[in-house]
Amino acid sequence: MPIQPESYVLYERSTGTVRFRVAADSDGGVPVEKLAGLLAVHCLVRGQAPEDYEMMVITRDSMHHAVALRAQELLAAGRALGAGVKVSRREQEVLGGVVQNLTNKEIATKLNISERTIKFHVSSLLAKFGVASRAALCREVSLGRMPSIGTAEPAAPVTLFGYPVEDHEGEGQGPDPSPPVAEAPRERSHVFPMFPKERFAT
């Protein structure tokens, strides 16, 4: 698409300060006389030379719309690339610290784990996102490529003494592939083998 100038802006090269703006000619051409006159006045008042200024072209809205539309398409494509990135919950926590510009030591203190473990998780995140630096990782997150939490196996419940126990919450949901075998009734002597059977005679 050809560029369609709408106006021309002159700004100071050293500071980037915009000094004046002039509408383009009907055919989009540069209004030389208007720009030259304003530039000369500014140079006289400020003690500057024409070389101290730069000119910027402002395009018409149609051009802006086309660029904005294409930028939206590219942004959506970039976000889609990261949609399949799967991270663990711990990696998500480490990523949050990286985005906050925390050091590995600060993240380790915050999560109460070793700094060496943080380094491992950061390396894993860099590999999963396909980037080589923490700055690039933050950029991916800022573009909306937030990862999803990977589904991990649920941890076994832990008793007060630190030993795992069996989880019975799923009982009664669907057929059991290996139904339990009926247990034969026990005799009292099997339950209490230390007592004589005669003591329980009825």
C-alpha positions as CSV (number, residue, x, y, z in Angstrom):
1,M,0.0,0.0,0.0
2,P,1.5,3.4,-1.0
3,I,2.1,5.9,1.8
4,Q,-0.3,8.8,1.8
5,P,1.1,11.7,3.8
6,E,-1.4,13.8,5.8
7,S,1.0,16.3,7.4
8,Y,4.7,16.9,8.2
9,V,6.1,17.5,11.6
10,L,9.4,19.2,12.4
11,Y,11.1,18.3,15.7
12,E,14.4,19.1,17.4
13,R,17.0,16.4,16.7
14,S,18.7,16.7,20.1
15,T,15.6,16.6,22.4
16,G,12.9,15.1,20.1
17,T,10.6,18.1,21.0
18,V,8.0,18.7,18.3
19,R,8.0,22.3,17.2
20,F,5.3,22.6,14.5
21,R,3.1,20.6,12.1
22,V,2.0,21.6,8.6
23,A,-0.6,19.9,6.5
24,A,0.5,18.2,3.3
25,D,-0.5,19.5,-0.1
26,S,-3.6,18.1,-1.7
27,D,-1.5,15.5,-3.6
28,G,0.4,14.6,-0.5
29,G,3.5,16.6,-1.5
30,V,5.7,18.6,0.9
31,P,4.6,22.2,1.5
32,V,8.1,23.5,1.1
33,E,7.3,27.3,1.5
34,K,5.3,26.8,4.7
35,L,7.8,24.5,6.3
36,A,10.8,26.7,5.3
37,G,9.2,29.8,6.6
38,L,8.3,28.3,10.0
39,L,11.7,26.6,10.2
40,A,13.5,29.9,9.6
41,V,11.5,31.7,12.3
42,H,12.3,29.0,14.8
43,C,16.0,29.1,14.0
44,L,16.1,32.9,14.4
45,V,14.3,32.8,17.7
46,R,16.2,29.9,19.2
47,G,19.6,30.5,17.7
48,Q,19.6,27.2,15.8
49,A,20.3,26.0,12.3
50,P,18.0,24.0,10.0
51,E,20.3,21.0,10.5
52,D,19.2,20.9,14.2
53,Y,15.7,19.7,13.1
54,E,14.3,16.5,11.6
55,M,11.1,16.0,9.7
56,M,8.5,13.2,10.3
57,V,5.7,12.2,8.0
58,I,2.3,11.7,9.4
59,T,0.2,9.3,7.3
60,R,-3.5,9.3,6.7
61,D,-5.9,7.3,8.9
62,S,-6.4,4.6,6.2
63,M,-2.7,3.8,6.5
64,H,-2.9,3.8,10.2
65,H,-5.8,1.4,10.1
66,A,-4.0,-1.0,7.8
67,V,-0.9,-1.1,10.0
68,A,-3.0,-1.5,13.2
69,L,-5.0,-4.3,11.6
70,R,-1.9,-6.2,10.5
71,A,-0.3,-5.6,13.9
72,Q,-3.3,-7.2,15.6
73,E,-3.0,-10.2,13.3
74,L,0.7,-10.6,14.1
75,L,0.0,-10.2,17.8
76,A,-2.7,-12.9,17.8
77,A,-0.3,-15.2,15.9
78,G,2.4,-14.6,18.5
79,R,0.0,-15.3,21.4
80,A,-1.1,-18.5,19.7
81,L,2.5,-19.7,19.6
82,G,2.7,-19.8,23.4
83,A,-0.7,-21.3,23.9
84,G,0.8,-24.8,24.0
85,V,3.5,-24.0,26.5
86,K,3.0,-26.2,29.6
87,V,4.6,-25.4,32.9
88,S,4.4,-26.8,36.3
89,R,2.9,-24.9,39.2
90,R,6.4,-24.3,40.6
91,E,7.6,-23.0,37.3
92,Q,4.6,-20.6,37.2
93,E,5.7,-19.2,40.6
94,V,9.3,-18.8,39.4
95,L,8.1,-17.1,36.2
96,G,6.1,-14.6,38.3
97,G,9.3,-13.7,40.1
98,V,11.2,-13.3,36.8
99,V,8.5,-11.0,35.5
100,Q,8.9,-8.9,38.6
101,N,12.6,-8.5,37.8
102,L,13.6,-10.4,41.0
103,T,17.0,-12.1,41.2
104,N,17.3,-15.9,41.6
105,K,18.3,-15.4,45.2
106,E,15.2,-13.2,45.9
107,I,12.9,-15.7,44.2
108,A,14.5,-18.5,46.2
109,T,13.9,-16.6,49.5
110,K,10.3,-15.8,48.5
111,L,9.5,-19.4,47.6
112,N,11.6,-20.9,50.4
113,I,13.6,-23.1,48.1
114,S,17.3,-23.2,47.1
115,E,18.8,-20.9,44.6
116,R,20.1,-23.8,42.6
117,T,16.5,-25.1,42.2
118,I,15.5,-21.6,40.9
119,K,18.3,-21.7,38.3
120,F,17.0,-25.1,37.1
121,H,13.4,-23.8,36.8
122,V,14.6,-20.7,34.9
123,S,16.6,-22.8,32.5
124,S,13.5,-25.0,31.9
125,L,11.3,-21.9,31.3
126,L,13.8,-20.5,28.8
127,A,13.8,-23.8,26.9
128,K,10.0,-24.1,26.9
129,F,9.5,-20.6,25.5
130,G,12.4,-20.9,23.0
131,V,14.2,-17.8,24.3
132,A,17.8,-17.2,25.4
133,S,17.4,-14.5,28.1
134,R,15.2,-13.5,31.0
135,A,14.4,-10.2,29.2
136,A,13.1,-12.2,26.2
137,L,11.1,-14.4,28.6
138,C,9.5,-11.3,30.1
139,R,8.7,-10.0,26.6
140,E,7.0,-13.2,25.7
141,V,4.8,-12.9,28.8
142,S,4.1,-9.3,28.1
143,L,2.8,-10.3,24.6
144,G,0.2,-12.5,26.3
145,R,2.0,-15.8,25.9
146,M,1.0,-16.9,29.4
147,P,1.6,-20.6,29.9
148,S,-1.0,-23.0,31.1
149,I,-0.4,-25.1,34.2
150,G,0.5,-28.7,33.2
151,T,-1.7,-31.4,34.7
152,A,0.4,-33.3,37.2
153,E,-0.5,-36.4,39.1
154,P,-2.2,-35.5,42.4
155,A,0.1,-36.1,45.4
156,A,-0.9,-38.8,47.8
157,P,-2.4,-37.5,51.1
158,V,0.0,-37.4,53.9
159,T,-0.7,-38.4,57.5
160,L,0.3,-36.6,60.6
161,F,3.4,-38.7,60.8
162,G,4.5,-38.0,57.2
163,Y,3.5,-41.3,55.6
164,P,1.2,-41.5,52.6
165,V,-2.2,-43.0,53.0
166,E,-4.6,-44.4,50.4
167,D,-7.2,-42.1,48.9
168,H,-10.7,-43.5,49.1
169,E,-12.5,-40.4,47.7
170,G,-13.0,-42.0,44.3
171,E,-14.8,-45.1,45.5
172,G,-18.1,-45.9,44.0
173,Q,-17.3,-44.0,40.7
174,G,-17.5,-46.5,37.8
175,P,-16.7,-50.2,37.8
176,D,-13.7,-51.4,39.6
177,P,-11.4,-53.5,37.2
178,S,-10.4,-55.7,40.1
179,P,-13.2,-56.1,42.6
180,P,-12.2,-57.2,46.1
181,V,-12.5,-60.8,46.9
182,A,-15.0,-61.6,49.7
183,E,-13.2,-62.3,52.9
184,A,-14.1,-65.3,54.9
185,P,-15.4,-64.6,58.4
186,R,-12.8,-64.9,61.0
187,E,-13.0,-67.1,64.1
188,R,-12.5,-65.5,67.4
189,S,-9.4,-67.5,67.9
190,H,-7.9,-65.8,64.8
191,V,-8.8,-62.4,66.1
192,F,-7.5,-63.0,69.6
193,P,-5.0,-65.8,69.2
194,M,-3.5,-65.1,72.6
195,F,-6.7,-66.1,74.4
196,P,-8.0,-69.6,74.8
197,K,-11.0,-70.5,72.7
198,E,-12.8,-71.8,75.7
199,R,-13.1,-68.3,77.2
200,F,-15.4,-67.3,74.4
201,A,-17.7,-70.3,74.4
202,T,-21.4,-69.5,74.5
